[in-house]
């Protein structure tokens, strides 16, 4: 059962996942770039994320979040990965961590259900594009998490979100 959601705090997929976790009382966290950098300025303080040490930026943040999670779910609108999402897959492969990429043009419900059934995940890293690249990504992230919540995501006490 997923007991914690982490992401890097960027606009788009990252923040949508954090907002979903907050709204549902799920523990969350993750690493963000030094200075809490994001495309819209400074990541708001309401997102309790750890800053990368020694001036670490987006690349270091992506690697740290993959490292600190059990698996990574990458959500995009486009079927093709690019930028930081593509880089995140490279880190997951290098660190031998499970990952899954889903987008609306596929049967993402079955793909996620199958992946979650075959992968032991407590800490889930969520990645995807920033809002300026895919403006509708936040809506898709919320839809996915609402669909998979059930008994798959819960608090550390094991409470499901039915």
PyMOL CGO cylinders between C-alpha atoms (Angstrom):
from pymol import cmd
from pymol.cgo import CYLINDER

trace = [
    CYLINDER, 0.00, 0.00, 0.00, 1.25, 3.46, -0.85, 0.3, 1, 1, 1, 1, 1, 1,
    CYLINDER, 1.25, 3.46, -0.85, 1.73, 5.37, 2.41, 0.3, 1, 1, 1, 1, 1, 1,
    CYLINDER, 1.73, 5.37, 2.41, 3.60, 8.44, 1.17, 0.3, 1, 1, 1, 1, 1, 1,
    CYLINDER, 3.60, 8.44, 1.17, 3.72, 10.48, -2.03, 0.3, 1, 1, 1, 1, 1, 1,
    CYLINDER, 3.72, 10.48, -2.03, 6.82, 12.44, -2.96, 0.3, 1, 1, 1, 1, 1, 1,
    CYLINDER, 6.82, 12.44, -2.96, 7.60, 14.86, -5.77, 0.3, 1, 1, 1, 1, 1, 1,
    CYLINDER, 7.60, 14.86, -5.77, 9.84, 17.80, -6.57, 0.3, 1, 1, 1, 1, 1, 1,
    CYLINDER, 9.84, 17.80, -6.57, 7.32, 20.62, -6.18, 0.3, 1, 1, 1, 1, 1, 1,
    CYLINDER, 7.32, 20.62, -6.18, 7.40, 21.94, -9.76, 0.3, 1, 1, 1, 1, 1, 1,
    CYLINDER, 7.40, 21.94, -9.76, 4.16, 23.29, -11.23, 0.3, 1, 1, 1, 1, 1, 1,
    CYLINDER, 4.16, 23.29, -11.23, 2.05, 20.72, -13.05, 0.3, 1, 1, 1, 1, 1, 1,
    CYLINDER, 2.05, 20.72, -13.05, 2.29, 17.01, -12.22, 0.3, 1, 1, 1, 1, 1, 1,
    CYLINDER, 2.29, 17.01, -12.22, 4.44, 17.47, -9.10, 0.3, 1, 1, 1, 1, 1, 1,
    CYLINDER, 4.44, 17.47, -9.10, 2.17, 19.96, -7.37, 0.3, 1, 1, 1, 1, 1, 1,
    CYLINDER, 2.17, 19.96, -7.37, -1.01, 18.20, -8.42, 0.3, 1, 1, 1, 1, 1, 1,
    CYLINDER, -1.01, 18.20, -8.42, 0.25, 15.03, -6.70, 0.3, 1, 1, 1, 1, 1, 1,
    CYLINDER, 0.25, 15.03, -6.70, 1.18, 17.00, -3.57, 0.3, 1, 1, 1, 1, 1, 1,
    CYLINDER, 1.18, 17.00, -3.57, -2.19, 18.80, -3.57, 0.3, 1, 1, 1, 1, 1, 1,
    CYLINDER, -2.19, 18.80, -3.57, -3.98, 15.45, -3.88, 0.3, 1, 1, 1, 1, 1, 1,
    CYLINDER, -3.98, 15.45, -3.88, -1.98, 14.02, -0.98, 0.3, 1, 1, 1, 1, 1, 1,
    CYLINDER, -1.98, 14.02, -0.98, -2.73, 17.04, 1.23, 0.3, 1, 1, 1, 1, 1, 1,
    CYLINDER, -2.73, 17.04, 1.23, -6.45, 16.96, 0.36, 0.3, 1, 1, 1, 1, 1, 1,
    CYLINDER, -6.45, 16.96, 0.36, -6.64, 13.27, 1.29, 0.3, 1, 1, 1, 1, 1, 1,
    CYLINDER, -6.64, 13.27, 1.29, -4.49, 13.36, 4.44, 0.3, 1, 1, 1, 1, 1, 1,
    CYLINDER, -4.49, 13.36, 4.44, -1.70, 11.30, 2.90, 0.3, 1, 1, 1, 1, 1, 1,
    CYLINDER, -1.70, 11.30, 2.90, 1.86, 11.95, 4.10, 0.3, 1, 1, 1, 1, 1, 1,
    CYLINDER, 1.86, 11.95, 4.10, 3.95, 13.64, 1.44, 0.3, 1, 1, 1, 1, 1, 1,
    CYLINDER, 3.95, 13.64, 1.44, 7.39, 15.11, 0.91, 0.3, 1, 1, 1, 1, 1, 1,
    CYLINDER, 7.39, 15.11, 0.91, 10.32, 15.00, -1.44, 0.3, 1, 1, 1, 1, 1, 1,
    CYLINDER, 10.32, 15.00, -1.44, 13.30, 17.00, -2.54, 0.3, 1, 1, 1, 1, 1, 1,
    CYLINDER, 13.30, 17.00, -2.54, 13.10, 20.34, -4.34, 0.3, 1, 1, 1, 1, 1, 1,
    CYLINDER, 13.10, 20.34, -4.34, 15.88, 22.40, -5.94, 0.3, 1, 1, 1, 1, 1, 1,
    CYLINDER, 15.88, 22.40, -5.94, 18.01, 24.68, -3.77, 0.3, 1, 1, 1, 1, 1, 1,
    CYLINDER, 18.01, 24.68, -3.77, 16.23, 27.98, -3.28, 0.3, 1, 1, 1, 1, 1, 1,
    CYLINDER, 16.23, 27.98, -3.28, 12.92, 26.14, -3.82, 0.3, 1, 1, 1, 1, 1, 1,
    CYLINDER, 12.92, 26.14, -3.82, 13.09, 27.05, -7.54, 0.3, 1, 1, 1, 1, 1, 1,
    CYLINDER, 13.09, 27.05, -7.54, 10.14, 26.40, -9.83, 0.3, 1, 1, 1, 1, 1, 1,
    CYLINDER, 10.14, 26.40, -9.83, 8.93, 27.85, -13.10, 0.3, 1, 1, 1, 1, 1, 1,
    CYLINDER, 8.93, 27.85, -13.10, 6.56, 30.21, -11.25, 0.3, 1, 1, 1, 1, 1, 1,
    CYLINDER, 6.56, 30.21, -11.25, 9.21, 31.45, -8.81, 0.3, 1, 1, 1, 1, 1, 1,
    CYLINDER, 9.21, 31.45, -8.81, 9.70, 30.06, -5.33, 0.3, 1, 1, 1, 1, 1, 1,
    CYLINDER, 9.70, 30.06, -5.33, 7.81, 26.89, -4.37, 0.3, 1, 1, 1, 1, 1, 1,
    CYLINDER, 7.81, 26.89, -4.37, 5.23, 27.98, -1.77, 0.3, 1, 1, 1, 1, 1, 1,
    CYLINDER, 5.23, 27.98, -1.77, 6.10, 27.18, 1.86, 0.3, 1, 1, 1, 1, 1, 1,
    CYLINDER, 6.10, 27.18, 1.86, 2.86, 25.19, 2.25, 0.3, 1, 1, 1, 1, 1, 1,
    CYLINDER, 2.86, 25.19, 2.25, 4.66, 22.39, 0.37, 0.3, 1, 1, 1, 1, 1, 1,
    CYLINDER, 4.66, 22.39, 0.37, 6.91, 20.87, 3.00, 0.3, 1, 1, 1, 1, 1, 1,
    CYLINDER, 6.91, 20.87, 3.00, 9.80, 19.75, 0.83, 0.3, 1, 1, 1, 1, 1, 1,
    CYLINDER, 9.80, 19.75, 0.83, 13.49, 19.41, 1.62, 0.3, 1, 1, 1, 1, 1, 1,
    CYLINDER, 13.49, 19.41, 1.62, 15.85, 21.63, -0.36, 0.3, 1, 1, 1, 1, 1, 1,
    CYLINDER, 15.85, 21.63, -0.36, 18.74, 20.01, -2.18, 0.3, 1, 1, 1, 1, 1, 1,
    CYLINDER, 18.74, 20.01, -2.18, 22.04, 20.78, -0.45, 0.3, 1, 1, 1, 1, 1, 1,
    CYLINDER, 22.04, 20.78, -0.45, 25.00, 22.47, -2.12, 0.3, 1, 1, 1, 1, 1, 1,
    CYLINDER, 25.00, 22.47, -2.12, 22.95, 24.33, -4.73, 0.3, 1, 1, 1, 1, 1, 1,
    CYLINDER, 22.95, 24.33, -4.73, 21.45, 21.17, -6.23, 0.3, 1, 1, 1, 1, 1, 1,
    CYLINDER, 21.45, 21.17, -6.23, 19.04, 21.85, -9.07, 0.3, 1, 1, 1, 1, 1, 1,
    CYLINDER, 19.04, 21.85, -9.07, 16.34, 20.02, -11.00, 0.3, 1, 1, 1, 1, 1, 1,
    CYLINDER, 16.34, 20.02, -11.00, 18.54, 17.13, -12.11, 0.3, 1, 1, 1, 1, 1, 1,
    CYLINDER, 18.54, 17.13, -12.11, 19.81, 16.40, -8.60, 0.3, 1, 1, 1, 1, 1, 1,
    CYLINDER, 19.81, 16.40, -8.60, 16.28, 16.74, -7.23, 0.3, 1, 1, 1, 1, 1, 1,
    CYLINDER, 16.28, 16.74, -7.23, 14.93, 14.22, -9.74, 0.3, 1, 1, 1, 1, 1, 1,
    CYLINDER, 14.93, 14.22, -9.74, 17.63, 11.70, -8.88, 0.3, 1, 1, 1, 1, 1, 1,
    CYLINDER, 17.63, 11.70, -8.88, 17.14, 12.14, -5.11, 0.3, 1, 1, 1, 1, 1, 1,
    CYLINDER, 17.14, 12.14, -5.11, 13.38, 11.60, -5.36, 0.3, 1, 1, 1, 1, 1, 1,
    CYLINDER, 13.38, 11.60, -5.36, 13.85, 8.44, -7.43, 0.3, 1, 1, 1, 1, 1, 1,
    CYLINDER, 13.85, 8.44, -7.43, 16.46, 7.22, -4.94, 0.3, 1, 1, 1, 1, 1, 1,
    CYLINDER, 16.46, 7.22, -4.94, 14.27, 7.90, -1.89, 0.3, 1, 1, 1, 1, 1, 1,
    CYLINDER, 14.27, 7.90, -1.89, 11.16, 6.22, -3.30, 0.3, 1, 1, 1, 1, 1, 1,
    CYLINDER, 11.16, 6.22, -3.30, 10.18, 2.62, -3.89, 0.3, 1, 1, 1, 1, 1, 1,
    CYLINDER, 10.18, 2.62, -3.89, 8.90, 3.39, -7.39, 0.3, 1, 1, 1, 1, 1, 1,
    CYLINDER, 8.90, 3.39, -7.39, 8.12, 6.28, -9.74, 0.3, 1, 1, 1, 1, 1, 1,
    CYLINDER, 8.12, 6.28, -9.74, 4.87, 7.03, -11.56, 0.3, 1, 1, 1, 1, 1, 1,
    CYLINDER, 4.87, 7.03, -11.56, 5.31, 9.41, -14.49, 0.3, 1, 1, 1, 1, 1, 1,
    CYLINDER, 5.31, 9.41, -14.49, 2.14, 11.04, -15.77, 0.3, 1, 1, 1, 1, 1, 1,
    CYLINDER, 2.14, 11.04, -15.77, 2.01, 13.02, -19.01, 0.3, 1, 1, 1, 1, 1, 1,
    CYLINDER, 2.01, 13.02, -19.01, -0.55, 14.19, -21.53, 0.3, 1, 1, 1, 1, 1, 1,
    CYLINDER, -0.55, 14.19, -21.53, 1.76, 13.44, -24.44, 0.3, 1, 1, 1, 1, 1, 1,
    CYLINDER, 1.76, 13.44, -24.44, 2.57, 9.78, -25.14, 0.3, 1, 1, 1, 1, 1, 1,
    CYLINDER, 2.57, 9.78, -25.14, 6.23, 10.81, -25.56, 0.3, 1, 1, 1, 1, 1, 1,
    CYLINDER, 6.23, 10.81, -25.56, 8.53, 11.51, -22.64, 0.3, 1, 1, 1, 1, 1, 1,
    CYLINDER, 8.53, 11.51, -22.64, 10.75, 14.57, -22.72, 0.3, 1, 1, 1, 1, 1, 1,
    CYLINDER, 10.75, 14.57, -22.72, 12.87, 16.78, -20.47, 0.3, 1, 1, 1, 1, 1, 1,
    CYLINDER, 12.87, 16.78, -20.47, 12.88, 15.98, -16.78, 0.3, 1, 1, 1, 1, 1, 1,
    CYLINDER, 12.88, 15.98, -16.78, 10.39, 13.14, -17.19, 0.3, 1, 1, 1, 1, 1, 1,
    CYLINDER, 10.39, 13.14, -17.19, 12.72, 11.35, -19.60, 0.3, 1, 1, 1, 1, 1, 1,
    CYLINDER, 12.72, 11.35, -19.60, 15.63, 12.03, -17.26, 0.3, 1, 1, 1, 1, 1, 1,
    CYLINDER, 15.63, 12.03, -17.26, 13.65, 10.57, -14.35, 0.3, 1, 1, 1, 1, 1, 1,
    CYLINDER, 13.65, 10.57, -14.35, 13.21, 7.30, -16.26, 0.3, 1, 1, 1, 1, 1, 1,
    CYLINDER, 13.21, 7.30, -16.26, 16.98, 7.19, -16.82, 0.3, 1, 1, 1, 1, 1, 1,
    CYLINDER, 16.98, 7.19, -16.82, 17.57, 7.60, -13.09, 0.3, 1, 1, 1, 1, 1, 1,
    CYLINDER, 17.57, 7.60, -13.09, 15.01, 4.89, -12.28, 0.3, 1, 1, 1, 1, 1, 1,
    CYLINDER, 15.01, 4.89, -12.28, 16.67, 2.48, -14.70, 0.3, 1, 1, 1, 1, 1, 1,
    CYLINDER, 16.67, 2.48, -14.70, 20.14, 3.29, -13.35, 0.3, 1, 1, 1, 1, 1, 1,
    CYLINDER, 20.14, 3.29, -13.35, 19.00, 2.85, -9.74, 0.3, 1, 1, 1, 1, 1, 1,
    CYLINDER, 19.00, 2.85, -9.74, 16.98, -0.27, -10.67, 0.3, 1, 1, 1, 1, 1, 1,
    CYLINDER, 16.98, -0.27, -10.67, 13.77, 1.21, -9.35, 0.3, 1, 1, 1, 1, 1, 1,
    CYLINDER, 13.77, 1.21, -9.35, 10.36, 0.32, -10.80, 0.3, 1, 1, 1, 1, 1, 1,
    CYLINDER, 10.36, 0.32, -10.80, 8.70, 3.00, -12.90, 0.3, 1, 1, 1, 1, 1, 1,
    CYLINDER, 8.70, 3.00, -12.90, 5.61, 3.41, -15.02, 0.3, 1, 1, 1, 1, 1, 1,
    CYLINDER, 5.61, 3.41, -15.02, 4.68, 6.06, -17.57, 0.3, 1, 1, 1, 1, 1, 1,
    CYLINDER, 4.68, 6.06, -17.57, 0.98, 6.66, -18.24, 0.3, 1, 1, 1, 1, 1, 1,
    CYLINDER, 0.98, 6.66, -18.24, -0.92, 9.11, -20.45, 0.3, 1, 1, 1, 1, 1, 1,
    CYLINDER, -0.92, 9.11, -20.45, -4.59, 9.60, -21.37, 0.3, 1, 1, 1, 1, 1, 1,
    CYLINDER, -4.59, 9.60, -21.37, -4.28, 7.96, -24.81, 0.3, 1, 1, 1, 1, 1, 1,
    CYLINDER, -4.28, 7.96, -24.81, -3.64, 4.54, -23.25, 0.3, 1, 1, 1, 1, 1, 1,
    CYLINDER, -3.64, 4.54, -23.25, -5.58, 2.24, -20.93, 0.3, 1, 1, 1, 1, 1, 1,
    CYLINDER, -5.58, 2.24, -20.93, -3.86, 3.80, -17.94, 0.3, 1, 1, 1, 1, 1, 1,
    CYLINDER, -3.86, 3.80, -17.94, -6.32, 2.34, -15.42, 0.3, 1, 1, 1, 1, 1, 1,
    CYLINDER, -6.32, 2.34, -15.42, -5.37, -1.25, -16.24, 0.3, 1, 1, 1, 1, 1, 1,
    CYLINDER, -5.37, -1.25, -16.24, -1.68, -0.39, -16.59, 0.3, 1, 1, 1, 1, 1, 1,
    CYLINDER, -1.68, -0.39, -16.59, -1.55, 1.20, -13.13, 0.3, 1, 1, 1, 1, 1, 1,
    CYLINDER, -1.55, 1.20, -13.13, -3.66, -1.52, -11.50, 0.3, 1, 1, 1, 1, 1, 1,
    CYLINDER, -3.66, -1.52, -11.50, -1.39, -4.24, -12.89, 0.3, 1, 1, 1, 1, 1, 1,
    CYLINDER, -1.39, -4.24, -12.89, 1.79, -2.35, -11.99, 0.3, 1, 1, 1, 1, 1, 1,
    CYLINDER, 1.79, -2.35, -11.99, 0.65, -1.70, -8.42, 0.3, 1, 1, 1, 1, 1, 1,
    CYLINDER, 0.65, -1.70, -8.42, -0.38, -5.34, -7.98, 0.3, 1, 1, 1, 1, 1, 1,
    CYLINDER, -0.38, -5.34, -7.98, 3.07, -6.54, -9.05, 0.3, 1, 1, 1, 1, 1, 1,
    CYLINDER, 3.07, -6.54, -9.05, 5.19, -3.89, -7.32, 0.3, 1, 1, 1, 1, 1, 1,
    CYLINDER, 5.19, -3.89, -7.32, 5.64, -3.36, -3.58, 0.3, 1, 1, 1, 1, 1, 1,
    CYLINDER, 5.64, -3.36, -3.58, 5.34, 0.39, -3.13, 0.3, 1, 1, 1, 1, 1, 1,
    CYLINDER, 5.34, 0.39, -3.13, 5.08, 2.37, 0.07, 0.3, 1, 1, 1, 1, 1, 1,
    CYLINDER, 5.08, 2.37, 0.07, 6.80, 5.58, -1.04, 0.3, 1, 1, 1, 1, 1, 1,
    CYLINDER, 6.80, 5.58, -1.04, 5.68, 6.67, -4.51, 0.3, 1, 1, 1, 1, 1, 1,
    CYLINDER, 5.68, 6.67, -4.51, 7.58, 9.31, -6.45, 0.3, 1, 1, 1, 1, 1, 1,
    CYLINDER, 7.58, 9.31, -6.45, 5.36, 11.22, -8.87, 0.3, 1, 1, 1, 1, 1, 1,
    CYLINDER, 5.36, 11.22, -8.87, 6.86, 12.99, -11.86, 0.3, 1, 1, 1, 1, 1, 1,
    CYLINDER, 6.86, 12.99, -11.86, 5.70, 14.63, -15.04, 0.3, 1, 1, 1, 1, 1, 1,
    CYLINDER, 5.70, 14.63, -15.04, 5.73, 17.86, -17.00, 0.3, 1, 1, 1, 1, 1, 1,
    CYLINDER, 5.73, 17.86, -17.00, 5.42, 21.36, -15.65, 0.3, 1, 1, 1, 1, 1, 1,
    CYLINDER, 5.42, 21.36, -15.65, 2.25, 23.34, -16.30, 0.3, 1, 1, 1, 1, 1, 1,
    CYLINDER, 2.25, 23.34, -16.30, 3.77, 25.47, -19.06, 0.3, 1, 1, 1, 1, 1, 1,
    CYLINDER, 3.77, 25.47, -19.06, 4.59, 22.34, -21.10, 0.3, 1, 1, 1, 1, 1, 1,
    CYLINDER, 4.59, 22.34, -21.10, 1.28, 20.52, -20.56, 0.3, 1, 1, 1, 1, 1, 1,
    CYLINDER, 1.28, 20.52, -20.56, -1.38, 22.84, -19.09, 0.3, 1, 1, 1, 1, 1, 1,
    CYLINDER, -1.38, 22.84, -19.09, -3.89, 20.01, -18.45, 0.3, 1, 1, 1, 1, 1, 1,
    CYLINDER, -3.89, 20.01, -18.45, -1.50, 17.72, -16.59, 0.3, 1, 1, 1, 1, 1, 1,
    CYLINDER, -1.50, 17.72, -16.59, -2.82, 18.67, -13.14, 0.3, 1, 1, 1, 1, 1, 1,
    CYLINDER, -2.82, 18.67, -13.14, -6.35, 17.57, -14.05, 0.3, 1, 1, 1, 1, 1, 1,
    CYLINDER, -6.35, 17.57, -14.05, -5.04, 14.23, -15.34, 0.3, 1, 1, 1, 1, 1, 1,
    CYLINDER, -5.04, 14.23, -15.34, -2.96, 13.64, -12.19, 0.3, 1, 1, 1, 1, 1, 1,
    CYLINDER, -2.96, 13.64, -12.19, -5.98, 14.27, -9.97, 0.3, 1, 1, 1, 1, 1, 1,
    CYLINDER, -5.98, 14.27, -9.97, -8.14, 11.96, -12.11, 0.3, 1, 1, 1, 1, 1, 1,
    CYLINDER, -8.14, 11.96, -12.11, -5.56, 9.17, -11.88, 0.3, 1, 1, 1, 1, 1, 1,
    CYLINDER, -5.56, 9.17, -11.88, -5.14, 9.45, -8.12, 0.3, 1, 1, 1, 1, 1, 1,
    CYLINDER, -5.14, 9.45, -8.12, -8.90, 9.60, -7.56, 0.3, 1, 1, 1, 1, 1, 1,
    CYLINDER, -8.90, 9.60, -7.56, -9.25, 6.43, -9.65, 0.3, 1, 1, 1, 1, 1, 1,
    CYLINDER, -9.25, 6.43, -9.65, -6.52, 4.43, -7.93, 0.3, 1, 1, 1, 1, 1, 1,
    CYLINDER, -6.52, 4.43, -7.93, -7.09, 5.57, -4.34, 0.3, 1, 1, 1, 1, 1, 1,
    CYLINDER, -7.09, 5.57, -4.34, -9.40, 2.83, -3.02, 0.3, 1, 1, 1, 1, 1, 1,
    CYLINDER, -9.40, 2.83, -3.02, -7.32, 0.45, -0.96, 0.3, 1, 1, 1, 1, 1, 1,
    CYLINDER, -7.32, 0.45, -0.96, -4.10, 1.27, -2.82, 0.3, 1, 1, 1, 1, 1, 1,
    CYLINDER, -4.10, 1.27, -2.82, -3.23, 4.53, -1.08, 0.3, 1, 1, 1, 1, 1, 1,
    CYLINDER, -3.23, 4.53, -1.08, -3.53, 5.06, 2.65, 0.3, 1, 1, 1, 1, 1, 1,
    CYLINDER, -3.53, 5.06, 2.65, -2.00, 6.67, 5.68, 0.3, 1, 1, 1, 1, 1, 1,
    CYLINDER, -2.00, 6.67, 5.68, 0.88, 5.04, 7.52, 0.3, 1, 1, 1, 1, 1, 1,
    CYLINDER, 0.88, 5.04, 7.52, -1.77, 3.52, 9.76, 0.3, 1, 1, 1, 1, 1, 1,
    CYLINDER, -1.77, 3.52, 9.76, -3.02, 1.51, 6.79, 0.3, 1, 1, 1, 1, 1, 1,
    CYLINDER, -3.02, 1.51, 6.79, -6.32, 3.36, 6.39, 0.3, 1, 1, 1, 1, 1, 1,
    CYLINDER, -6.32, 3.36, 6.39, -7.62, 2.98, 2.86, 0.3, 1, 1, 1, 1, 1, 1,
    CYLINDER, -7.62, 2.98, 2.86, -9.27, 5.84, 1.01, 0.3, 1, 1, 1, 1, 1, 1,
    CYLINDER, -9.27, 5.84, 1.01, -12.45, 4.19, -0.24, 0.3, 1, 1, 1, 1, 1, 1,
]
cmd.load_cgo(trace, "trace")
